[in-house]
Amino acid sequence: MKTISVITISFNALAHIEKTIQSVITQKYNKFEYIVVDGKSNDGTVSIIRKYDNSIDKWISEPDTGIYNAMNKAVKLATGKYCIFMNAGDTFLHDKVLYEVDKYLETDIDIISGNNIITSNNKLIAYSKPPKVITFNYLFNSSLCHQSTFIKRQLLIDIPYDETLRMVSDWKFWIQTLIFKNSSYLSIDVDICNFDGRGITYTQSEKGNIERNMVFKELIPQRIIDDYISYSHQYKKKFMTRLKRKIFFFLSYYSFKLKHKKEYNV
């Protein structure tokens, strides 16, 4: 059994999938398998996948019902102890990412999350680090980056992604595992991925908010949500919250620029 299963989900991603595949197969680490699940693309994506057939351990191209249906399929094909999703358009930051993460995977932690950058049209727009401690407060307002997080495959088998959701099933998974199940968690200061900011997470944020509200109503009694919101409004000044976020973004953004000045010309 491999230590890591790297999974790529794609659909009509001809313009983006090759850079993703290349960032995976050039990893200088030999304890991983690579799985690609395509949703029966008709734009030439499959021809790119076939081009790298010898470097991909398993791949399929067949109709699916959405992103999370494809992800669940991939998890069933995987054999690694941990899974990480590097979807079409997203890339590892360099060829030693998996090598650098390997020592943390030996800790047997359920969910291990590292740093990520977000770019759009090759322009750096954000650099973020996962919280040291996961709390409901954090997940109420934010989420972990899927592409920079290693998840035990057995967790994904036990709690598969909700395929009725189109955008926030991974966020729901974090709440189910880290809050309700109390799964173990580790934040690591390792730069993992370049997350493509042109995906639906950013371009269709309003739809995502609608789904988040649906998840809250399903998982948490409304009176608890109302009490929490009331508490937040009473004890947190909105201005100070925005100011803290701006300061945090400023510091983390320029921290990344200093670390990766040569690679990204920032």
Secondary structure, DSSP 8 states (H G I E B T S, - for coil): --SEEEEEEESS-TTTHHHHHHHHHT-S-SSEEEEEEE----SSHHHHHHHTGGG-SEEEE---SSHHHHHHHHHHH--SSEEEE--TT-EESSTTHHHHHHHHHTT--SEEEEEEEEEETTEEEEEE---SS--HHHHHH----GGGEEEEHHHHHHS---TT-SS-HHHHHHIIIIIIS---EEEEEEEEEEEETTSHHHHTHHHHHHHHHHHHHHHS-HHHHHHHHHHHHHHS-HHHHHHHHHHHHHHHHHHHHHHTHHHHT-
